[in-house]
Amino acid sequence: MADLNIIFGISGLAHSSLMNHFYPEDLPEDWRLDYYSNEFDVLFCLDSDIKLLDELQEMIEEKNFTCLLEKKAGLNLELPEQVITVELSHDLNSNNQADHLQWFKVIADQQGTGFCLINKLQENTPRTIRELIETIRNYASQQSYSEVYVIFNDDYALENCQSAKVIDAMM
């Protein structure tokens, strides 16, 4: 599916892989979002990260940046168009489509848009990441998605996300 746009990101600005391997040690906390957005075009936030929305609003206006916000009951906010609320609801792993996926959820929050949250890969290899991207592409094709946000939330989120961006560009 050549016209599928896959956008890769990481779950939360304070993810351990970002803190340990991405941000400079002396980077102030309030600069993290700007620093992150230089490399990635999407960020997944939990409802506990609501305080970031003001900062995200500025980022959204300046750059082509999207925020995915976990939708919780009772969350009634006026959100900009680039803040997409998602519900963690449909588990592909139950279909055994990919043995290397420990946890893989996809939802369609907007017509033609999918969302994948990867919590753990059994192997951290280029082959595994290529298979993951192929699985995402196949599922997206079946669902007629034109865009899929892929968020890494495992121990190697930074490495996996950066590798996935490169491998996807080569496919």
Secondary structure, 3 states (H helix, E strand, C coil): CCCCEEEEEEECCCCHHHHHHCCCCCCCHHHHHHHHHCCCCEEEECHHHHHHHHHHHHHHHHCCCEEEEECCCCCCCCCCCCEEEECCCEEHHHHCCCCCECCEEEECCCCCEEEEEECCECCCCHHHHHHHHHHHHHHHHHHCCCEEEEEECCCCHHHHHHHHHHHHHHC
